[in-house]
Every structure is written in structure tokens, then in C-alpha cells.
Amino acid sequence: MDKDFHVVIWGATGFTGRLVSLYMCERYGAAGDVRWAIAGRNEAKLKAVQQELIAIDPKAADLTLLIGDSNDRVSLDAIASRTAVVLTTVGPYSSYGADLVA
């Protein structure tokens, strides 16, 4: 695979995104065969989620945090170009999903 990540969890700081991030860490670990990252618009909130992940797997300290904004196509393109899959938990999707899909 020529991408940095298999999966990027977009919206990792929201309720659903946090739960998905915790599941990924519990199921696959932070540095296992599945390469994944968490993404959102607020670095401080991403770091807070990362702290929860570190409690599950200390290797989550090295997990990549990607910063972007649903209304900034350039930042979304930068995130999408690094991964095979963007797992989005950001909604409502009709308001915040079009640029990510594009």
C-alpha cells in the first residue's frame, strides 16, 4: 500500500468518533498491522482523545493526529491523500460531507 494509513478517523473528537477511536485502539492497537490516525479540526481535543488511547495502549503516544476543517477543501484533500479509507463520523453529513467526498 502506498498510503501512510489504512484508516483515518475523521471527527475523532466527537461522541461517535471517540468511540470508534477507542475501539480501533482496543481491537488493533496503536501500532499494529492496521495503520490508522485520528483527525479533526481541534488539536487540543485530538490530544485529549489521544490521552484516552494511551491508557489503552501506550504506543498511542505516537499516533498521528491530523488537523483539518470540513469547510477547508485543501485540508481535507491533504488528509484524504494520505489514507486508503476516511472513516467519517462528522455530521450532519449533508452539511459537512460534500467536500470530504469530493
C-alpha atoms as an extended CHARMM CRD file, in Angstrom:
* protein
*
       102  EXT
         1         1  MET       CA              0.0000000000        0.0000000000        0.0000000000  PROA      1               0.0000000000
         2         2  ASP       CA              1.3860000000        3.3910000000       -0.9650000000  PROA      2               0.0000000000
         3         3  LYS       CA             -0.5730000000        5.3820000000        1.6510000000  PROA      3               0.0000000000
         4         4  ASP       CA              0.5550000000        6.3660000000        5.1340000000  PROA      4               0.0000000000
         5         5  PHE       CA             -2.6000000000        4.9490000000        6.7270000000  PROA      5               0.0000000000
         6         6  HSD       CA             -5.1760000000        2.2580000000        6.1370000000  PROA      6               0.0000000000
         7         7  VAL       CA             -7.8090000000        4.3070000000        8.0020000000  PROA      7               0.0000000000
         8         8  VAL       CA             -8.1660000000        7.8870000000        9.2080000000  PROA      8               0.0000000000
         9         9  ILE       CA            -10.9490000000        8.5020000000       11.7130000000  PROA      9               0.0000000000
        10        10  TRP       CA            -12.3440000000       11.9160000000       10.7850000000  PROA      10              0.0000000000
        11        11  GLY       CA            -14.2320000000       13.5840000000       13.6260000000  PROA      11              0.0000000000
        12        12  ALA       CA            -12.3690000000       11.6630000000       16.3120000000  PROA      12              0.0000000000
        13        13  THR       CA            -13.1890000000       14.2490000000       18.9860000000  PROA      13              0.0000000000
        14        14  GLY       CA            -16.9560000000       13.8640000000       18.7300000000  PROA      14              0.0000000000
        15        15  PHE       CA            -19.0150000000       11.2790000000       20.5920000000  PROA      15              0.0000000000
        16        16  THR       CA            -19.0570000000        8.6520000000       17.8410000000  PROA      16              0.0000000000
        17        17  GLY       CA            -15.5420000000        9.3910000000       16.6110000000  PROA      17              0.0000000000
        18        18  ARG       CA            -14.1410000000        8.9750000000       20.1070000000  PROA      18              0.0000000000
        19        19  LEU       CA            -15.9000000000        5.6150000000       20.4930000000  PROA      19              0.0000000000
        20        20  VAL       CA            -14.5830000000        4.4390000000       17.1170000000  PROA      20              0.0000000000
        21        21  SER       CA            -11.0620000000        5.5590000000       18.0810000000  PROA      21              0.0000000000
        22        22  LEU       CA            -11.2530000000        3.6580000000       21.3610000000  PROA      22              0.0000000000
        23        23  TYR       CA            -12.4800000000        0.5650000000       19.5230000000  PROA      23              0.0000000000
        24        24  MET       CA             -9.6710000000        0.7720000000       16.9570000000  PROA      24              0.0000000000
        25        25  CYS       CA             -7.1060000000        1.0480000000       19.7310000000  PROA      25              0.0000000000
        26        26  GLU       CA             -8.5780000000       -1.8550000000       21.7000000000  PROA      26              0.0000000000
        27        27  ARG       CA             -9.0180000000       -4.0780000000       18.6410000000  PROA      27              0.0000000000
        28        28  TYR       CA             -5.9210000000       -3.2630000000       16.5640000000  PROA      28              0.0000000000
        29        29  GLY       CA             -3.5730000000       -1.4040000000       18.9000000000  PROA      29              0.0000000000
        30        30  ALA       CA             -1.9680000000        1.8970000000       18.0820000000  PROA      30              0.0000000000
        31        31  ALA       CA              0.9960000000        0.4040000000       16.2470000000  PROA      31              0.0000000000
        32        32  GLY       CA             -0.2350000000       -2.9030000000       14.8720000000  PROA      32              0.0000000000
        33        33  ASP       CA             -0.7550000000       -4.2150000000       11.3660000000  PROA      33              0.0000000000
        34        34  VAL       CA             -3.5210000000       -1.6780000000       10.7430000000  PROA      34              0.0000000000
        35        35  ARG       CA             -2.0340000000        1.7950000000       10.3620000000  PROA      35              0.0000000000
        36        36  TRP       CA             -4.5280000000        4.4310000000       11.4620000000  PROA      36              0.0000000000
        37        37  ALA       CA             -4.7230000000        8.0270000000       12.5980000000  PROA      37              0.0000000000
        38        38  ILE       CA             -7.2430000000       10.3550000000       14.1750000000  PROA      38              0.0000000000
        39        39  ALA       CA             -8.3130000000       13.6040000000       12.6040000000  PROA      39              0.0000000000
        40        40  GLY       CA            -10.3840000000       16.6610000000       13.4050000000  PROA      40              0.0000000000
        41        41  ARG       CA            -10.2930000000       20.4110000000       13.4800000000  PROA      41              0.0000000000
        42        42  ASN       CA             -9.1580000000       20.9680000000       17.0880000000  PROA      42              0.0000000000
        43        43  GLU       CA             -5.6660000000       19.8080000000       18.0340000000  PROA      43              0.0000000000
        44        44  ALA       CA             -6.2420000000       20.1830000000       21.7870000000  PROA      44              0.0000000000
        45        45  LYS       CA             -9.3260000000       17.9490000000       21.6170000000  PROA      45              0.0000000000
        46        46  LEU       CA             -7.4630000000       15.4000000000       19.4820000000  PROA      46              0.0000000000
        47        47  LYS       CA             -4.7150000000       15.3150000000       22.1030000000  PROA      47              0.0000000000
        48        48  ALA       CA             -7.3460000000       14.6770000000       24.7920000000  PROA      48              0.0000000000
        49        49  VAL       CA             -8.6550000000       11.6860000000       22.8230000000  PROA      49              0.0000000000
        50        50  GLN       CA             -5.0760000000       10.5540000000       22.3450000000  PROA      50              0.0000000000
        51        51  GLN       CA             -4.6070000000       10.5420000000       26.1310000000  PROA      51              0.0000000000
        52        52  GLU       CA             -7.5510000000        8.1530000000       26.4530000000  PROA      52              0.0000000000
        53        53  LEU       CA             -5.9730000000        5.9450000000       23.7990000000  PROA      53              0.0000000000
        54        54  ILE       CA             -2.6310000000        5.9630000000       25.6170000000  PROA      54              0.0000000000
        55        55  ALA       CA             -4.4150000000        4.4960000000       28.6420000000  PROA      55              0.0000000000
        56        56  ILE       CA             -5.3610000000        1.5360000000       26.4120000000  PROA      56              0.0000000000
        57        57  ASP       CA             -2.0860000000        1.2780000000       24.5160000000  PROA      57              0.0000000000
        58        58  PRO       CA              0.9660000000        3.3750000000       25.4720000000  PROA      58              0.0000000000
        59        59  LYS       CA              2.0730000000        3.2780000000       21.8170000000  PROA      59              0.0000000000
        60        60  ALA       CA             -0.8150000000        5.6600000000       21.0750000000  PROA      60              0.0000000000
        61        61  ALA       CA              1.5750000000        8.4050000000       22.1790000000  PROA      61              0.0000000000
        62        62  ASP       CA              2.9970000000        8.0870000000       18.6620000000  PROA      62              0.0000000000
        63        63  LEU       CA             -0.3920000000        8.0320000000       16.9060000000  PROA      63              0.0000000000
        64        64  THR       CA             -0.6060000000       10.6270000000       14.1590000000  PROA      64              0.0000000000
        65        65  LEU       CA             -3.0430000000       13.4970000000       14.7100000000  PROA      65              0.0000000000
        66        66  LEU       CA             -4.2700000000       15.1900000000       11.5270000000  PROA      66              0.0000000000
        67        67  ILE       CA             -5.8040000000       18.6500000000       11.5840000000  PROA      67              0.0000000000
        68        68  GLY       CA             -8.4090000000       19.7370000000        9.0680000000  PROA      68              0.0000000000
        69        69  ASP       CA            -11.6920000000       21.5510000000        8.6720000000  PROA      69              0.0000000000
        70        70  SER       CA            -14.8610000000       20.3630000000        6.9520000000  PROA      70              0.0000000000
        71        71  ASN       CA            -15.0850000000       23.7200000000        5.1790000000  PROA      71              0.0000000000
        72        72  ASP       CA            -11.4600000000       23.7260000000        4.0070000000  PROA      72              0.0000000000
        73        73  ARG       CA            -11.1050000000       21.5580000000        0.9110000000  PROA      73              0.0000000000
        74        74  VAL       CA             -7.3060000000       21.8640000000        0.8850000000  PROA      74              0.0000000000
        75        75  SER       CA             -7.0130000000       20.4200000000        4.4100000000  PROA      75              0.0000000000
        76        76  LEU       CA             -9.4440000000       17.6150000000        3.5330000000  PROA      76              0.0000000000
        77        77  ASP       CA             -7.5070000000       16.7720000000        0.3710000000  PROA      77              0.0000000000
        78        78  ALA       CA             -4.2920000000       16.6170000000        2.4180000000  PROA      78              0.0000000000
        79        79  ILE       CA             -5.8750000000       14.1410000000        4.8370000000  PROA      79              0.0000000000
        80        80  ALA       CA             -7.5650000000       12.0220000000        2.1600000000  PROA      80              0.0000000000
        81        81  SER       CA             -4.3780000000       11.7710000000        0.1010000000  PROA      81              0.0000000000
        82        82  ARG       CA             -2.5990000000       10.0230000000        2.9920000000  PROA      82              0.0000000000
        83        83  THR       CA             -5.0900000000        7.2050000000        3.5600000000  PROA      83              0.0000000000
        84        84  ALA       CA             -6.9080000000        4.3660000000        1.8530000000  PROA      84              0.0000000000
        85        85  VAL       CA            -10.0960000000        4.9970000000        3.8740000000  PROA      85              0.0000000000
        86        86  VAL       CA            -11.5300000000        8.0440000000        5.6040000000  PROA      86              0.0000000000
        87        87  LEU       CA            -13.9820000000        6.8460000000        8.2240000000  PROA      87              0.0000000000
        88        88  THR       CA            -16.0870000000        9.9180000000        8.8930000000  PROA      88              0.0000000000
        89        89  THR       CA            -18.1690000000       10.4730000000       11.9810000000  PROA      89              0.0000000000
        90        90  VAL       CA            -18.8040000000       14.1510000000       11.2980000000  PROA      90              0.0000000000
        91        91  GLY       CA            -22.4110000000       15.1160000000       10.7750000000  PROA      91              0.0000000000
        92        92  PRO       CA            -24.8720000000       16.1090000000        9.6900000000  PROA      92              0.0000000000
        93        93  TYR       CA            -23.3570000000       14.6660000000        6.5460000000  PROA      93              0.0000000000
        94        94  SER       CA            -25.4890000000       16.7650000000        4.2110000000  PROA      94              0.0000000000
        95        95  SER       CA            -23.8520000000       19.8510000000        5.7300000000  PROA      95              0.0000000000
        96        96  TYR       CA            -20.2970000000       18.6360000000        6.3510000000  PROA      96              0.0000000000
        97        97  GLY       CA            -19.6840000000       15.7350000000        3.9950000000  PROA      97              0.0000000000
        98        98  ALA       CA            -19.6780000000       17.0220000000        0.4190000000  PROA      98              0.0000000000
        99        99  ASP       CA            -16.1210000000       18.4090000000        0.3970000000  PROA      99              0.0000000000
       100       100  LEU       CA            -14.7490000000       15.3010000000        2.0580000000  PROA      100             0.0000000000
       101       101  VAL       CA            -16.4060000000       13.0240000000       -0.5060000000  PROA      101             0.0000000000
       102       102  ALA       CA            -15.1130000000       15.2390000000       -3.3120000000  PROA      102             0.0000000000
